[in-house]
Amino acid sequence: MTLPPSVIAALQYQELLQTCHELLDLALAANAVSRRDARWYRSQLLAAWDYTGQTWDEYLTDAAEYY
């Protein structure tokens, strides 16, 4: 069974986003970033696509309209 390209892209994006969260957690634990910077990075990650609320295609459409 071959997945549609949009599904593959969405899964890859989810994996990348999870990695970003893990790296930020490691940076915080090592005190590698200031609390102010950490709050900004966290806000950016939390503003990223949440697959529970919309499909990948809906997210891309909204992002295209926003930018």
C-alpha positions, -999 to 999 in steps of 0.1 A, spaced: 0 0 0 14 33 -10 6 64 10 -3 97 -7 25 123 -7 6 146 16 3 118 42 40 111 40 48 148 43 26 151 73 42 121 90 77 135 83 66 169 97 53 152 129 86 134 134 106 166 128 84 185 152 88 158 179 126 160 174 125 198 179 106 194 211 131 168 223 161 191 214 145 220 232 140 199 263 176 188 262 188 224 258 167 235 288 180 207 309 216 217 301 209 254 306 220 260 271 194 287 264 181 315 286 146 313 300 135 341 277 148 324 246 133 291 258 98 307 261 101 320 226 112 287 212 85 269 231 58 293 217 70 287 182 69 250 186 34 251 202 22 273 173 33 247 148 8 223 132 -13 203 156 -25 173 136 -55 167 160 -73 198 149 -68 198 111 -55 177 83 -21 184 67 -37 199 36 -59 222 57 -28 233 76 -9 241 43 -39 260 30 -42 281 61 -4 287 61 -5 298 25 -33 322 32 -16 336 62 18 342 45 
